[in-house]
Protein backbone atom coordinates (compact mmCIF):
# COMPACT_ATOMS: atom_id res chain seq x y z
CA UNK A 1 0.00 0.00 0.00
CA UNK A 2 1.34 3.42 -0.97
CA UNK A 3 1.96 5.77 1.95
CA UNK A 4 -0.04 9.01 1.53
CA UNK A 5 2.17 12.03 1.03
CA UNK A 6 -0.20 14.01 3.25
CA UNK A 7 -2.45 12.47 5.86
CA UNK A 8 -4.74 14.39 8.21
CA UNK A 9 -6.45 12.51 11.04
CA UNK A 10 -8.95 14.13 13.39
CA UNK A 11 -7.56 17.61 12.71
CA UNK A 12 -9.14 20.42 14.72
CA UNK A 13 -8.11 24.07 14.87
CA UNK A 14 -9.54 27.49 15.63
CA UNK A 15 -8.94 31.01 16.80
CA UNK A 16 -8.99 31.24 20.57
CA UNK A 17 -12.25 29.78 21.85
CA UNK A 18 -13.77 29.81 18.35
CA UNK A 19 -13.35 26.36 16.81
CA UNK A 20 -13.17 26.48 13.00
CA UNK A 21 -12.10 22.97 11.98
CA UNK A 22 -13.69 19.81 13.36
CA UNK A 23 -12.36 16.27 13.00
CA UNK A 24 -10.84 16.61 9.52
CA UNK A 25 -9.68 13.36 7.88
CA UNK A 26 -7.99 13.65 4.50
CA UNK A 27 -5.38 11.69 2.55
CA UNK A 28 -3.46 12.79 -0.54
CA UNK A 29 -1.63 10.18 -2.59
CA UNK A 30 1.76 11.14 -4.06
CA UNK A 31 1.31 13.04 -7.32
CA UNK A 32 -2.43 13.59 -6.84
CA UNK A 33 -4.39 16.83 -6.99
CA UNK A 34 -7.27 17.48 -4.58
CA UNK A 35 -9.67 20.41 -4.95
CA UNK A 36 -10.98 21.76 -1.65
CA UNK A 37 -14.32 23.41 -2.32
CA UNK A 38 -17.14 24.97 -0.33
CA UNK A 39 -18.86 28.24 0.47
CA UNK A 40 -16.94 31.19 1.89
CA UNK A 41 -16.23 30.99 5.60
CA UNK A 42 -16.41 27.20 6.01
CA UNK A 43 -12.76 26.76 7.01
CA UNK A 44 -10.93 26.06 3.75
CA UNK A 45 -8.22 28.69 4.21
CA UNK A 46 -7.86 27.78 7.88
CA UNK A 47 -7.23 24.19 6.85
CA UNK A 48 -4.38 25.17 4.53
CA UNK A 49 -2.94 27.47 7.20
CA UNK A 50 -3.08 24.58 9.67
CA UNK A 51 -1.29 22.24 7.26
CA UNK A 52 1.39 24.90 6.77
CA UNK A 53 1.75 25.47 10.53
CA UNK A 54 0.61 29.09 10.49
CA UNK A 55 -2.51 28.15 12.43
CA UNK A 56 -1.82 26.00 15.52
CA UNK A 57 -3.20 22.49 15.61
CA UNK A 58 -5.66 21.98 18.48
CA UNK A 59 -6.16 18.24 18.02
CA UNK A 60 -5.39 15.43 15.60
CA UNK A 61 -2.31 14.62 13.55
CA UNK A 62 -0.74 15.89 10.33
CA UNK A 63 1.71 13.54 8.63
CA UNK A 64 3.93 14.33 5.65
CA UNK A 65 5.25 11.18 3.99
CA UNK A 66 4.56 9.28 7.21
CA UNK A 67 6.29 11.78 9.51
CA UNK A 68 4.29 13.69 12.12
CA UNK A 69 4.79 17.40 11.42
CA UNK A 70 1.99 18.71 13.64
CA UNK A 71 4.33 20.53 16.02
CA UNK A 72 6.78 21.90 13.44
CA UNK A 73 6.85 25.67 12.77
CA UNK A 74 6.08 26.89 9.22
CA UNK A 75 9.73 27.27 8.20
CA UNK A 76 10.48 23.67 9.15
CA UNK A 77 7.47 22.49 7.16
CA UNK A 78 8.67 24.50 4.16
CA UNK A 79 12.06 22.83 4.43
CA UNK A 80 10.34 19.46 4.70
CA UNK A 81 8.82 20.13 1.28
CA UNK A 82 5.58 22.10 1.63
CA UNK A 83 5.04 25.12 -0.61
CA UNK A 84 2.25 27.58 0.14
CA UNK A 85 0.58 30.15 -2.10
CA UNK A 86 -1.74 32.13 0.21
CA UNK A 87 -4.92 33.90 -0.78
CA UNK A 88 -4.04 37.49 -1.60
CA UNK A 89 -0.57 36.43 -2.83
CA UNK A 90 1.45 38.25 -0.10
CA UNK A 91 4.39 39.11 -2.33
CA UNK A 92 6.95 41.68 -1.11
CA UNK A 93 6.00 44.97 -2.81
CA UNK A 94 9.40 46.65 -2.39
CA UNK A 95 11.39 43.69 -3.73
CA UNK A 96 11.87 43.01 -7.42
CA UNK A 97 10.39 39.98 -9.14
CA UNK A 98 13.79 38.26 -9.03
CA UNK A 99 14.25 39.09 -5.34
CA UNK A 100 10.77 37.81 -4.50
CA UNK A 101 11.56 34.53 -6.24
CA UNK A 102 14.86 34.29 -4.37
CA UNK A 103 13.00 34.38 -1.04
CA UNK A 104 11.44 31.07 -2.06
CA UNK A 105 14.90 29.49 -2.19
CA UNK A 106 15.15 29.66 1.60
CA UNK A 107 12.76 26.72 1.77
CA UNK A 108 15.42 24.53 0.17
CA UNK A 109 17.47 24.37 3.37
CA UNK A 110 19.57 21.23 3.21
CA UNK A 111 17.56 19.86 0.28
CA UNK A 112 19.37 22.07 -2.22
CA UNK A 113 21.66 25.01 -2.80
CA UNK A 114 20.05 28.41 -2.74
CA UNK A 115 23.27 29.81 -4.23
CA UNK A 116 22.33 28.17 -7.53
CA UNK A 117 19.72 30.90 -7.96
CA UNK A 118 16.17 30.80 -9.21
CA UNK A 119 15.65 27.74 -11.45
CA UNK A 120 15.18 28.53 -15.13
CA UNK A 121 12.12 26.30 -14.98
CA UNK A 122 10.24 29.03 -13.10
CA UNK A 123 10.77 31.49 -15.93
CA UNK A 124 9.89 28.78 -18.46
CA UNK A 125 6.58 28.23 -16.69
CA UNK A 126 5.85 31.95 -16.41
CA UNK A 127 7.67 33.70 -19.30
CA UNK A 128 6.19 37.07 -18.30
CA UNK A 129 8.20 37.00 -15.07
CA UNK A 130 11.40 36.71 -17.08
CA UNK A 131 10.65 39.97 -18.89
CA UNK A 132 9.97 41.92 -15.68
CA UNK A 133 12.63 40.51 -13.35
CA UNK A 134 13.72 43.93 -12.11
CA UNK A 135 10.23 45.36 -11.62
CA UNK A 136 9.07 45.91 -8.04
CA UNK A 137 6.41 43.50 -6.83
CA UNK A 138 4.08 46.33 -5.84
CA UNK A 139 3.93 47.53 -9.46
CA UNK A 140 2.67 44.25 -10.88
CA UNK A 141 -0.87 43.51 -12.01
CA UNK A 142 -2.96 41.01 -10.07
CA UNK A 143 -2.25 38.29 -12.61
CA UNK A 144 1.49 38.97 -12.55
CA UNK A 145 1.50 38.88 -8.75
CA UNK A 146 -0.28 35.54 -8.78
CA UNK A 147 2.26 34.09 -11.18
CA UNK A 148 5.01 35.45 -8.94
CA UNK A 149 3.47 33.93 -5.80
CA UNK A 150 3.22 30.51 -7.46
CA UNK A 151 6.75 30.81 -8.85
CA UNK A 152 8.11 31.75 -5.42
CA UNK A 153 6.54 28.63 -3.88
CA UNK A 154 7.92 26.44 -6.67
CA UNK A 155 11.42 27.89 -6.26
CA UNK A 156 11.65 25.98 -2.98
CA UNK A 157 11.22 22.65 -4.83
CA UNK A 158 8.23 21.48 -2.77
CA UNK A 159 6.77 17.99 -2.75
CA UNK A 160 3.38 19.29 -1.63
CA UNK A 161 1.91 22.53 -2.96
CA UNK A 162 -0.94 24.35 -1.18
CA UNK A 163 -2.83 26.79 -3.43
CA UNK A 164 -5.44 29.13 -1.99
CA UNK A 165 -7.69 30.33 -4.84
CA UNK A 166 -5.02 30.71 -7.56
CA UNK A 167 -7.56 32.11 -10.05
CA UNK A 168 -9.06 34.75 -7.74
CA UNK A 169 -8.98 38.30 -9.09
CA UNK A 170 -7.18 37.56 -12.36
CA UNK A 171 -8.32 38.00 -15.93
CA UNK A 172 -9.61 35.00 -17.92
CA UNK A 173 -6.56 34.89 -20.21
CA UNK A 174 -4.28 34.79 -17.14
CA UNK A 175 -6.43 32.04 -15.62
CA UNK A 176 -5.73 29.98 -18.74
CA UNK A 177 -2.00 30.69 -18.41
CA UNK A 178 -1.98 29.70 -14.74
CA UNK A 179 -3.92 26.53 -15.49
CA UNK A 180 -1.49 25.56 -18.27
CA UNK A 181 1.48 26.23 -15.98
CA UNK A 182 0.01 24.15 -13.15
CA UNK A 183 -0.74 21.26 -15.51
CA UNK A 184 2.86 21.41 -16.69
CA UNK A 185 4.14 21.54 -13.11
CA UNK A 186 2.13 18.48 -12.24
CA UNK A 187 3.30 16.54 -15.29
CA UNK A 188 6.99 17.47 -15.04
CA UNK A 189 7.54 17.76 -11.29
CA UNK A 190 5.09 15.16 -9.99
CA UNK A 191 3.86 17.44 -7.23
CA UNK A 192 1.05 16.59 -4.87
CA UNK A 193 -1.33 19.55 -4.82
CA UNK A 194 -4.26 20.69 -2.73
CA UNK A 195 -6.05 23.77 -3.95
CA UNK A 196 -8.97 25.88 -2.86
CA UNK A 197 -10.99 26.82 -5.92
CA UNK A 198 -14.37 28.46 -6.42
CA UNK A 199 -14.53 27.80 -10.17
CA UNK A 200 -15.68 24.20 -10.36
CA UNK A 201 -14.92 23.89 -14.09
CA UNK A 202 -11.28 24.74 -13.40
CA UNK A 203 -11.19 22.41 -10.39
CA UNK A 204 -12.61 19.48 -12.36
CA UNK A 205 -10.17 19.96 -15.25
CA UNK A 206 -7.19 20.04 -12.92
CA UNK A 207 -7.96 17.80 -9.93
CA UNK A 208 -8.27 14.03 -9.49
CA UNK A 209 -10.21 14.28 -6.25
CA UNK A 210 -12.40 16.77 -4.44
CA UNK A 211 -13.39 17.43 -0.85
CA UNK A 212 -16.39 19.59 0.05
CA UNK A 213 -16.24 21.54 3.31
CA UNK A 214 -19.16 22.91 5.30
CA UNK A 215 -19.21 24.16 8.87
CA UNK A 216 -15.56 23.33 9.40
CA UNK A 217 -15.98 19.69 8.39
CA UNK A 218 -15.43 17.67 5.24
CA UNK A 219 -18.94 16.59 4.27
CA UNK A 220 -18.24 14.87 0.97
CA UNK A 221 -15.25 13.47 -0.89
CA UNK A 222 -14.94 11.82 -4.27
CA UNK A 223 -13.15 11.50 -7.59
CA UNK A 224 -13.65 14.06 -10.34
CA UNK A 225 -13.67 11.22 -12.88
CA UNK A 226 -16.77 9.65 -11.31
CA UNK A 227 -18.67 12.68 -9.99
CA UNK A 228 -19.42 15.75 -12.07
CA UNK A 229 -19.16 19.35 -10.94
CA UNK A 230 -22.95 19.54 -11.25
CA UNK A 231 -23.25 16.77 -8.66
CA UNK A 232 -21.71 18.97 -5.96
CA UNK A 233 -22.61 22.47 -7.18
CA UNK A 234 -25.53 22.74 -4.76
CA UNK A 235 -23.12 22.23 -1.85
CA UNK A 236 -21.03 25.28 -2.71
CA UNK A 237 -23.65 27.79 -3.83
CA UNK A 238 -24.18 30.75 -1.52
C-alpha positions in Angstrom: 0.0 0.0 0.0 1.3 3.4 -1.0 2.0 5.8 2.0 0.0 9.0 1.5 2.2 12.0 1.0 -0.2 14.0 3.2 -2.5 12.5 5.9 -4.7 14.4 8.2 -6.4 12.5 11.0 -8.9 14.1 13.4 -7.6 17.6 12.7 -9.1 20.4 14.7 -8.1 24.1 14.9 -9.5 27.5 15.6 -8.9 31.0 16.8 -9.0 31.2 20.6 -12.2 29.8 21.8 -13.8 29.8 18.3 -13.4 26.4 16.8 -13.2 26.5 13.0 -12.1 23.0 12.0 -13.7 19.8 13.4 -12.4 16.3 13.0 -10.8 16.6 9.5 -9.7 13.4 7.9 -8.0 13.7 4.5 -5.4 11.7 2.5 -3.5 12.8 -0.5 -1.6 10.2 -2.6 1.8 11.1 -4.1 1.3 13.0 -7.3 -2.4 13.6 -6.8 -4.4 16.8 -7.0 -7.3 17.5 -4.6 -9.7 20.4 -4.9 -11.0 21.8 -1.7 -14.3 23.4 -2.3 -17.1 25.0 -0.3 -18.9 28.2 0.5 -16.9 31.2 1.9 -16.2 31.0 5.6 -16.4 27.2 6.0 -12.8 26.8 7.0 -10.9 26.1 3.7 -8.2 28.7 4.2 -7.9 27.8 7.9 -7.2 24.2 6.8 -4.4 25.2 4.5 -2.9 27.5 7.2 -3.1 24.6 9.7 -1.3 22.2 7.3 1.4 24.9 6.8 1.7 25.5 10.5 0.6 29.1 10.5 -2.5 28.2 12.4 -1.8 26.0 15.5 -3.2 22.5 15.6 -5.7 22.0 18.5 -6.2 18.2 18.0 -5.4 15.4 15.6 -2.3 14.6 13.5 -0.7 15.9 10.3 1.7 13.5 8.6 3.9 14.3 5.7 5.2 11.2 4.0 4.6 9.3 7.2 6.3 11.8 9.5 4.3 13.7 12.1 4.8 17.4 11.4 2.0 18.7 13.6 4.3 20.5 16.0 6.8 21.9 13.4 6.8 25.7 12.8 6.1 26.9 9.2 9.7 27.3 8.2 10.5 23.7 9.1 7.5 22.5 7.2 8.7 24.5 4.2 12.1 22.8 4.4 10.3 19.5 4.7 8.8 20.1 1.3 5.6 22.1 1.6 5.0 25.1 -0.6 2.2 27.6 0.1 0.6 30.2 -2.1 -1.7 32.1 0.2 -4.9 33.9 -0.8 -4.0 37.5 -1.6 -0.6 36.4 -2.8 1.5 38.2 -0.1 4.4 39.1 -2.3 7.0 41.7 -1.1 6.0 45.0 -2.8 9.4 46.6 -2.4 11.4 43.7 -3.7 11.9 43.0 -7.4 10.4 40.0 -9.1 13.8 38.3 -9.0 14.2 39.1 -5.3 10.8 37.8 -4.5 11.6 34.5 -6.2 14.9 34.3 -4.4 13.0 34.4 -1.0 11.4 31.1 -2.1 14.9 29.5 -2.2 15.1 29.7 1.6 12.8 26.7 1.8 15.4 24.5 0.2 17.5 24.4 3.4 19.6 21.2 3.2 17.6 19.9 0.3 19.4 22.1 -2.2 21.7 25.0 -2.8 20.0 28.4 -2.7 23.3 29.8 -4.2 22.3 28.2 -7.5 19.7 30.9 -8.0 16.2 30.8 -9.2 15.7 27.7 -11.4 15.2 28.5 -15.1 12.1 26.3 -15.0 10.2 29.0 -13.1 10.8 31.5 -15.9 9.9 28.8 -18.5 6.6 28.2 -16.7 5.8 31.9 -16.4 7.7 33.7 -19.3 6.2 37.1 -18.3 8.2 37.0 -15.1 11.4 36.7 -17.1 10.7 40.0 -18.9 10.0 41.9 -15.7 12.6 40.5 -13.4 13.7 43.9 -12.1 10.2 45.4 -11.6 9.1 45.9 -8.0 6.4 43.5 -6.8 4.1 46.3 -5.8 3.9 47.5 -9.5 2.7 44.3 -10.9 -0.9 43.5 -12.0 -3.0 41.0 -10.1 -2.3 38.3 -12.6 1.5 39.0 -12.6 1.5 38.9 -8.8 -0.3 35.5 -8.8 2.3 34.1 -11.2 5.0 35.5 -8.9 3.5 33.9 -5.8 3.2 30.5 -7.5 6.7 30.8 -8.8 8.1 31.7 -5.4 6.5 28.6 -3.9 7.9 26.4 -6.7 11.4 27.9 -6.3 11.6 26.0 -3.0 11.2 22.7 -4.8 8.2 21.5 -2.8 6.8 18.0 -2.8 3.4 19.3 -1.6 1.9 22.5 -3.0 -0.9 24.4 -1.2 -2.8 26.8 -3.4 -5.4 29.1 -2.0 -7.7 30.3 -4.8 -5.0 30.7 -7.6 -7.6 32.1 -10.0 -9.1 34.7 -7.7 -9.0 38.3 -9.1 -7.2 37.6 -12.4 -8.3 38.0 -15.9 -9.6 35.0 -17.9 -6.6 34.9 -20.2 -4.3 34.8 -17.1 -6.4 32.0 -15.6 -5.7 30.0 -18.7 -2.0 30.7 -18.4 -2.0 29.7 -14.7 -3.9 26.5 -15.5 -1.5 25.6 -18.3 1.5 26.2 -16.0 0.0 24.1 -13.2 -0.7 21.3 -15.5 2.9 21.4 -16.7 4.1 21.5 -13.1 2.1 18.5 -12.2 3.3 16.5 -15.3 7.0 17.5 -15.0 7.5 17.8 -11.3 5.1 15.2 -10.0 3.9 17.4 -7.2 1.1 16.6 -4.9 -1.3 19.6 -4.8 -4.3 20.7 -2.7 -6.1 23.8 -4.0 -9.0 25.9 -2.9 -11.0 26.8 -5.9 -14.4 28.5 -6.4 -14.5 27.8 -10.2 -15.7 24.2 -10.4 -14.9 23.9 -14.1 -11.3 24.7 -13.4 -11.2 22.4 -10.4 -12.6 19.5 -12.4 -10.2 20.0 -15.3 -7.2 20.0 -12.9 -8.0 17.8 -9.9 -8.3 14.0 -9.5 -10.2 14.3 -6.3 -12.4 16.8 -4.4 -13.4 17.4 -0.8 -16.4 19.6 0.1 -16.2 21.5 3.3 -19.2 22.9 5.3 -19.2 24.2 8.9 -15.6 23.3 9.4 -16.0 19.7 8.4 -15.4 17.7 5.2 -18.9 16.6 4.3 -18.2 14.9 1.0 -15.2 13.5 -0.9 -14.9 11.8 -4.3 -13.2 11.5 -7.6 -13.6 14.1 -10.3 -13.7 11.2 -12.9 -16.8 9.6 -11.3 -18.7 12.7 -10.0 -19.4 15.7 -12.1 -19.2 19.3 -10.9 -22.9 19.5 -11.2 -23.2 16.8 -8.7 -21.7 19.0 -6.0 -22.6 22.5 -7.2 -25.5 22.7 -4.8 -23.1 22.2 -1.9 -21.0 25.3 -2.7 -23.7 27.8 -3.8 -24.2 30.8 -1.5 
